[in-house]
Amino acid sequence: MQGFLDPAILFFVFGIVAGSLKSNLEIPPQISRFLSLYLLMALGLKGGFALAESGLTRAVSLSLGLAIALAVIVPALGYVLLRRFLNGYDAAAISATYGSVSAVTFITAVQFLDQRSLPFGGHMAAAMALMESPAIIMAVLLANMVRRREHVAAQAAPVGRILHESLTDGAQLLLIGAMVVGILSGDTGQAAMKPFAGDLFKGMLAFFLLDMGLLAARNMGQLRGKSPWLLVYAIVGPLAHAALALTLCAALGVAAGDAALLMVLAASASYIAVPAVIRHAIPEANPSLYFGMSLGLTFPFNILLGIPLYVHLAHRVLA
C-alpha cells in the first residue's frame, strides 16, 4: 500500500481516472516531450556520476552482460509463443515491443528504490540503453523471414537502416550523452547539477506520469474485441520475463538492487521507440495490438503493481 501513497504514482492513478472519465485534461505534446527528455537526461547524469565513482567493475560488467542476454532471450521466447496464435508479422511486432524496454517504467523504479534508500548501481541506466535495440533488430529479421516464406513482393526492411534509426534515436543519444557528461565531470558535475538532476526530478516525474495515466486510459479501448490470450500475455508475459531475470540474477550473484532493476527492464514493454520503428519496418502488423497491449495494460500494471512486486522479490531472494 505504501507504493500507492507515492505522489508520482497517485498522479498516475489520477491521470487514469481523468482519462477514463473522458476529461479534457491534456498535457500539450511539446511539454510531454520536454518532460521525457528531462527525465532521460537526469537519469543519464545520475548514472554517469555513479559510474565515475565506481568504475567498470566485475559487478558492472556482469549486469550489463545480463541485460544484453535478456534483450535477446525475451523477444525470442515471445515470438515462439505468440506465433502459436498470431501471424508472423504481429508476433514479431509484439515480441519486439516486449523485448525492448520502457524508460518511464525504469525511471519510476529508480525513484521507488531511491525513496526507500535501497542501493543499486548507476550503471543500470547503461543497461537500459543496451536493451533498447536488440529486439527491434530481431523483429525486422523475423518479419523479413516471413515475407520470404510467403513470397511477398514488398521490399524487405533494410536492417542497416533500422539499426541506424534505433541507435541514433534522440532520446537514446541524450541518455548516453548525459551519462558520458556525468562520467567526465564526476563529483564536481554532480554538485553543480544537483538542483537540476536531483531536486526537480520527483516533481517532473509526477507531472509526466499524470500524462502517462491519461494516455494509458485513452488507449485501453484499443484492446476491445481482441483475443483474450493477448490480454493474458500483456500481464503474465511481464511476470514471466521478470521471473527469468530473477533466476539468472540469483544464479550469477547479482546484487538485489541491480536485480530488481533488471527485473523491471525485462518486464517492461516499449510504447514509444519500438512502435515508432515497427510501424514503418513492419507495416503488415496491427499497431492496435502492440501499442494497445504495452500502453493500455502492461505499463499501468508495472507502475501500480509490478515495480513493488519485483523489488520485494529481488530483496527477498537476493538480499
N, C-alpha and C positions, 0 to 999 in steps of 0.2 A: 504493500500500500504506500510505502514511503516514496517509491518511484513516481506515483501519480501526483504527489504533492509538490514535485519539482515544477517551478513556474514555466519552464520551457515546455514540459510535457502537458501541463494544463492548457497552455496556449494552443498546442497541437489539438487537444481534445476540443477546445473551444472552436477552432477552425473547422473541425469535422462537423460539429453541431451546427455552426453557422452555414456551412455548405449544404448540409442535409436539409436545412430549413429554406434553402434557395434564397438566402440573403444576398443583397447586392454588395456586401462587403468584399473588397477586392484589393489586392496589393498590385500596383502597377508593375508590368513586366520588367521595366528598366530597374526599379528598386529591387525586385526579386533577384534579378541577375546580379546587381551590385552586392546584395547580401550573400549570395552564393560565392562570389569571388572573394569577398572579405573573409568568409569562414575558411575557405581553402588557403588563402594567404596566411591567416593567423595560425592555422593548423600546421602549415609548412614551416613557418618560423619556429613554432614550438618544437617541432620535430628536429629542425636543424640545430637549435640551441642544445637540445638533449644529446644529439649525436656528437656535437662539438665537445661535450663534456665526457661522454662515454667512449667515443672512438668505435672503430669497427671490430668488435669483439666476436668471440665464437658464438655467443648467445644471439647477437645481432644477425650474424650470417645464417644461423640456423633458422631464425624466424623468417628471414627474407626468402630463404630457400623453400621453406614450408609454404609460404604464401604463393610462390610460383607453382609449386606442385598442386596446391588446391585449385589454383586458377585453371589448371589443365584437367584435373580429375573431375571436378564438379560438372563442368559442361559436357564432358564425355559421358559420364553416367546419366546425366539428364537427358541427353539425346537418345541414348539407348532405351531409356524408359518411355520417353514421350513418343518415340517412333511407333510404339505399340498401338497408340490410338490417335495419332495425328499424321498428317502428310509430312514429308521430309522438310519442306520449307518452314512450316510452323514449328516443327520440332527443333530445327536448327536455330530459329529466331528466339524461341523461349529458352532453350538451353544456353544461348549466349547471354540473354538477359539475366538469368540466374547464375551464370558462371562468372559474370562481371560483378561489380560492387556498387554500393550506394554510398557516396561520400557523406551525405547528410546523416545516414544511419550510423556511420563510423564516427562522425563528429559528435553526435549525440551520446554515443557510448563513451567516448573520451571524456566528455563533460560529466557523465554519470560516474566514471571512475575517479575523476578529479574531486568531485563533490564529496565522495566518500573516503578520500585520501588513500585510495588503493593504487599502489605503484604499477607502472607499465613503462615500456621503452618508447622514447620519442621516435625511434626508427620505424615504428609501426605505421607512421604516415608514408614512409617509403614503401612499405609492404602494400598499402592500399594502392599506390601509384603503379606498382608492378602487376597488380591483379586486374588492372583495367582492361588491357588489350588482348591477352591470350584467347579469351572466349570469343571475342569478335572475329579474330583470325580463323579459329576453328569453325565457327558458324559459316563463314564465307566459303571455306574449303568444302564443308559438308553440303552446302547449297549448290556449289558448282558440280559436286559429285552427283547430286540428284538430277541436275539439269542434263548432265552427260548420259545418265542412266535412262532418262526419259526422252533423250534426243531432242531437247527443246532448242529451238533456233535462237532464242535470246542469248545475247552475248554474256559470257561468264564475267562475274565481277572480278576486276583485277586485284589480286591480293596485295600487290605492292602499294597501290593507291590507298586501299583500305588501311593498311598498316601505317602509311604516312599520315592519314587523317586521324587515326586513333592516337598516334604518338605526338602529333603536333596540335592536338586539341587545346584551345586556350586555357581551359580550367586545369587540365593536366600539366601544361607547361608552367602555369602560375604556381601550382603546388610544388613542383620540382624546383623552380627558381627560388621560391621562398625558402625551401629547405637549404639550398646552396648558400643563400644570404645568411641564414641562421648559423650554418656551419662556419662560414668565413668570419662572421662578426663576433661569435661566441658570447662571453659574458657581457662585454661592452654593449653589443647589439641588443641583448636580452634586457638590460637595464633601460636602454633608450626606447625600446619598443613595448615596454610593459603596459603603458596606458592603452596602446592600440591592440596588442595581441592578447592582453590579459583582462584588463578591467572592462573593456567593451564587449568581450566575447559572449558572455552569458545573455546579455540583452539582445544582441544581434541574432543569436541562435533562437531565442524565444520568438522574435519577430519573424524569422524565416520559417520556423515550424508552424506558426499561425498560417502562413501562406501555403505550406505543405498540407496542413489539415484541410484547408479549403479545396486544394487541388485533389486530394485523395477522395473527399466526399463527392466531388463532381465527376470522378472517373469510375466510381463503383458501379454506375449504371451500365458501363460497357460490358459487364460480365453477365448481364441478364440473358438467360437462354443458352448460355454456354454449357459445355459438358461438365457435369459435377466432378469428374476426375481432375479437370483443370483447377477447380476451386480447392480440391483436396491437395493437389500438388503445390498450390500457392502458399499453403500453410505447412503441410507435412514435409515438403521438399526442403525449406529452410531449416527445419528442425533436424532433418537427416544430415544436411550439409554441416550444421553446427556440431552434431554428434561425431561426424567423421573428423572434423578439425580437432575436437577434444581428444579423440582416440589417438590421433597422430601426435598431438602435443604431449599427451601422457607418455607415449612410447619413447619420445625423444627428449623428455625432460624440459620442456619449455615452461618458463615462469608463468604463474597464474594470470597476472595482468595481461601479458602478451597473448596467452592462450585465449583469454576472454575476447580480446580484440580480433584474433584470428577467427574465432567462432562467429563473431558479428560479421566480419567480412565474408566468410563462407556462406552465411545465412542470408546476406543482403542480396538485393536484386537491383540492377541499374534501371533507372527510369528516365535518364537524360541522355548520357553518352551513347549507350548501346542502341536505344530506339532511334536516335538521330541517324546513326550509321546504317543500321539494319533496314530502315525504311527505304534507303536508296540501294543498298547492296543486295537485299533480298526482297524485291517488291512483291514477289508472289506470296509472302507471309502476311497474315492478317494482323495489323497493328493493334486492333482492339483486344487481341489475346495477350500478346506480350506486354503491352503498355498497361492494359486494364488490370492484369494479374499483379504486376510488380507494384504499381502505384495504388491501385484500389484495394488490394488485400495484403500483400507481403509487407509493404512499407508500414502501414498502420500497425500490423501485428508485431513487427520487430520493435517499433518505437514504444508501444504500450506494454507489451508482454515479453518480447524476445530478449531485449537487452538485459533486463533484470534477471531473467532466467539464465542466460548464457554466463553472465558474471557470477551468479550464485553457483552454478555447476562447476565453472572453472576453478573457483576458490575452494569449493567443497572437495574436488577431486585432487587438485594440484597444490593447494596451499599447505 
